[in-house]
Amino acid sequence: MLLKTFGWSFAITVLGLALAGVLWGWQGLAIVGILSILEISLSFDNAVINAGILRKMNAFWQKIFLTVGILVAVFGMRLVFPVVIVAITAKLGPIEAVNLAINDKAHYQELVTSAHPAIAAFGGMFLLMIFLDFIFEERDYKWLSWIEKPMAKMGKLDMLSVIIALVALLVASMTVATNAAHGAGDKSATVLLSGVAGLITYLVVGGISGYFEDKLEDEEDEDGDEAAAETGQPEKKGASAGSAVGLAGKAAFFMFLYLEVIDASFSFDGVIGAFAITNDIFMMALGLGIGAMYIRSLTVFLVRKGTLDDYVYLEHGAHYAIGALAVILLITIEYEVKEVVTGLVGIALIGLSFASSVVRNRREGKPGDEEGAKSEVASGV
């Protein structure tokens, strides 16, 4: 199971490190290795969030996530995205931007860093909306009940998450404007525009995927009712086709897009943080790409093992980590936050949620919860 799931990641690691050693020597090999570890430490919570979504999809779309999705993650976000950002912010043509990235790395790094407020505002707003929609939703399991119970009650107010996110964006942009008045460059308009773009992206992609998912579930419920009427037996809970094979078609496609946008939002801090280690875009793409492979493999591993069903607070911890990352991204619009802080916060929250899940399972006298047992039966384990 472990080798089957992580086999490609192991192979890519060996090939990637070998290539780094041949092209850039021992120093390049070390840099690529460090970048891989950086990506994994910053994106572990991403794997948990992705697993929560990926388990709703069928086997075909899970394979698409691992194949096409990884190409988008590695080449799109870790190689092409920084170049596109430079081309847009510096008003350069694509060829000029690529030439700059290869031949004038110092200036390229400076341009990418200057674009950080816009990147952080977009990613911060997108991730903040994920966290807010999670914390305002009524759930069967509550990890930090003293927070989650009142939040679930507040969530009954329509558009509350959007209002809070916009207030956070206004505070961030006003902070930029205030500091600009003391001599810094004013990027408040850029922050506002990018943040609103992140919010719109979340509402559009998340809304469409949610629409098709709900529509598919309604159709399955109708089919189940018709089958029950024909056989004269009540429909068994969880016996619908959707629960057995997962989302497909348009619902799975938009859920896949949603996953890719989430991955992009998570990768922003990794791409920017990588410039503290190297400004070589090819080293960066290779190192971060190896790390991204492990995150994808870990996502599939969590789905196939039913880990989120067995350890019910893991999703809570991951969403709290997302909330922390969103706040950190908004803070980094104006103030520097070390990447090690971002990574440790996420790992700590997920670690605590995992420990809480273990305690709960022991208290219940089970290795996992009832839902975990159901998932094992459904998967034939």
Buried (B, 14 or more C-beta within 10 A) or exposed (E): EEEEBBEBBBEBBEEBBEBBBEBBEEEBBBBBBBBBBBBBBBBBBBBBBBBBBBBBBBEEBBEBBBEEBBEBBBEBBBBBBBBEBBBEBBEBEEEEBBEBBEEEBEBBBBBBEBBBBBBBBBBBBBBBBBBBBBBBEEBEBBBBEEEBEEBBEEBEEEEBBBEBBBEBBBEBBEBBBEBBEEEEEBBBEBBBBBBBBBBEBBEBBBEBBBEBBEEBBEEBEEBBEEEBEEEEEEBEEEEBBBBEEBBBEBBBBBBBBBBBBBBBBBBBBBBBBBBEBBBBBBBBBBBBBBBBBBBBBBBBBBBBBBBBBBBBBBBBBBBBBBBBBBBBBBBBBBEEBEBEEBBEBBBBBBEBBBEBBBEBBEEEEEEBBEBBBBBBEEEEE
